[in-house]
Amino acid sequence: MTHLSRRAAMAAAGAALVAPMGIPGAKAGTTWKAYTYMPVQTVAATRALMRIIDTVKEKTNGDLSITLHLGGSLPIAANNITPAVADGVVQLADDGFTTGNVPVSAVLRLPLLLQSTDELAKAMAILRPYLDAAYTRKGVVMLNQYAYPFQVLWSKKKLASLDDIKGQKLRVTSVEQGEFIRRFGGVPITIGTPDVAASLDRGVVDGVLTASSGGGVTWHDLVKYRYAFPTSYVNSNVVANKDAFDKLPAVQQQLLRDSAAEAAVWAIDEMQKQEADLTAQFAKGGLILADPTPAEIARATDMMKSYWEDWGKKHGAEGQEILTKIRTAVGR
């Protein structure tokens, strides 16, 4: 039995049961564990997960109770959330580092492929059925998907143009972001969210790719420069263990789906609204801001097109199919 499987068995054995109440059809109260890669409660991504948890608890009168564990509070690496959910170590999770487990999810992170929120929405709609199928094969139910605003570049060193990337060690969240950094002479390093602050403090990395409403909330005091280059979006999926989900009454299953869909819309809108205000706030605190020129964006787009094609070939017929549909939809 694997380590995760043993943990799953222990978790199942310890599930708390209470007297039936709340939504009709519930046989007994159920307790789930939830996990997020985010180490703090204040960011919109964590708050969105809490919206799901609170809504479910309220509307089931506690029949389905979910306890949230923040990133780093359980021995689950950010890139192991998918298997942790599949094995029932936790029953609900925000899966933001799934590209190694569900590779096609990374298509939304291809640098410069998507350059507006409208294009992002089209791409997410195209990708959704492929994600549903991929997660199902792993014993996981996908409940929603959301995305952060553009991931831009932050650093302790001067970073105000594409040429300033050269030689800098920058934390990325996927190989796709890493390829962008590499093509402009930087050194990409992948680090889980709970470890980024310490890595910045110790000089393991010079900077990060993130949004003001994402990691910027936590890390802006650790850097000096923010270069608002629209590198890519970063997507995340809220998922549930399929066995645990299937054991719920149908009405509770639908409640989870509905509350997750509402939370995804809320998260996207909230982060977009926060982005400009937070950036201005950080600038007042001393962060040095720089914006890209249209020529720089065009230069980077041309630079990355060959990589999009390589990515599609690497991900087989399905990857090429998804990529072709998205490129056609966004005219790129």
Helices and strands as residue ranges (DSSP letters): H 3-13, E 30-36, H 44-59, E 64-69, G 78-80, H 81-86, E 92-95, G 103-109, H 117-137, E 140-147, E 151-155, G 162-165, E 169-172, H 175-183, E 187-190, G 193-195, H 196-202, E 207-210, H 216-219, G 220-222, E 225-232, E 235-241, H 242-247, H 250-284, E 288-290, H 294-314, H 316-330
